[in-house]
Amino acid sequence: MPKNLSTMVSGREQIENRLRQLEREIAETKRRLPAHSVKPPVMMDLLNLEDERDLLKQKLEAASAATSSDGI
């Protein structure tokens, strides 16, 4: 496997691992949300986690598109 390809695979695995971790953290944060009177710090935690998740998903999509266009 070419070095740059193995680096891409390793980076992709790291992103996928972080995405799984973020999904768990998001689920846990949602469980902490009360039915009423949501506390701002908890809501900020949730929004930050979701923002990071969305960015990582975009990176994966961009990497998949780049890999597809390279014919790999």
C-alpha angles and dihedrals in degrees: 000000000000114000095243091050093051089049090051091049091048091048091047091051090051091051092047091049091050090048091054090049091049092050089054091047092048091051091049092048091050089053088055092055110104119225089243136024099024111208113237095228092055091047091049090051090053094047092048092050092048091048092052090047091051092050092050091049089052090051091051092049091049091048091049091049091049091048091048093050090050090057094241 
